Amino acid sequence: MTYSIFPTSDGSNTLYTSQFNASYHSVHGALEESKVVFIQLGLQYLAERGYQNIRLFEMGFGTGLNAALSFQYAGQHGLNLQYTGVEAFPVPTDTIHQANFSALFAAPFDETFLELHRLSWNQDHLLEANSHFVKWQTRLEDFSSENKYDLIYFDAFAPECQPELWTEDVIQKMYNLLDGNGVLTTYCAKGIFKRTLKKVGFHLENHPGPGRKREITRAIKM
Ligand SMILES: C[S@@+](CC[C@H](N)C(=O)[O-])C[C@H]1O[C@@H](n2cnc3c(N)ncnc32)[C@H](O)[C@@H]1O
């Protein structure tokens, strides 16, 4: 597996992996994409609806950018965050350091970013202020849980690169993981994907995307 690091249009770096012939974020702005698609459309949305304790599930811990931005947002807004991420192919730590993602965070959250990488896999960690963090080193297909979540960041590689993660079975699994009124956010707004979301029972909202992205998706479990 080889990774390369390259800058995106907003100045933040992302990674490219030859394994999936895919980049980890939008080439039009990695930080911007994470903030708009996951923080604003998901975490901020729930916070504005009065959620104080938010159980978050992320498909693809990856660089940890979404995870650390979520802890930053939670810390700045007095939320308790219980983060669960799955990751089948952890990025080597030296690649994470070389990409200098921690420079994207205001202190002390630059340190939080690095800590999320230092913490062991497959164990629940208590962070400050009733916030929990666990990253499972597993394929999504092999993950199961009795827990329910309020929010899912569905951040798989694009359907062209990884069609096996955009199937009805996987979307049904995401639906089942959510509690009532739970929310799934993703950068993908493809017609076939949206039809599948509707078919398993989600209510859909289309929102303008960051940068050049016309549309992104918020799906709500009714
Ligand atoms: C688009 S990247 C996610 C970026 C990440 N959310 C971030 O903030 O950097 C997709 C991630 O899913 C992981 N992945 C790919 N196939 C997977 C699978 N079957 N199960 C779990 N993770 C998988 C990849 O290794 C990669 O880290």
The ligand as a Gaussian input file, in Angstrom:
#p B3LYP/6-31G(d) Opt

LIG

0 1
 C      -12.560000       8.683000       2.430000
 S      -11.479000       7.887000       3.571000
 C      -12.032000       8.482000       5.135000
 C      -11.433000       9.763000       5.567000
 C      -11.591000      10.008000       7.044000
 N      -12.956000      10.073000       7.461000
 C      -10.801000      11.200000       7.448000
 O      -11.335000      12.093000       8.168000
 O       -9.632000      11.257000       7.097000
 C      -12.168000       6.236000       3.655000
 C      -11.593000       5.401000       4.782000
 O      -12.272000       4.151000       4.847000
 C      -11.326000       3.111000       5.082000
 N      -11.907000       1.858000       4.598000
 C      -11.915000       1.380000       3.335000
 N      -12.606000       0.236000       3.257000
 C      -13.063000      -0.023000       4.504000
 C      -13.859000      -1.065000       5.065000
 N      -14.323000      -2.057000       4.312000
 N      -14.154000      -0.997000       6.370000
 C      -13.666000       0.019000       7.156000
 N      -12.906000       1.028000       6.675000
 C      -12.615000       1.012000       5.368000
 C      -10.112000       3.562000       4.312000
 O       -8.941000       2.916000       4.747000
 C      -10.122000       5.049000       4.581000
 O       -9.418000       5.361000       5.755000

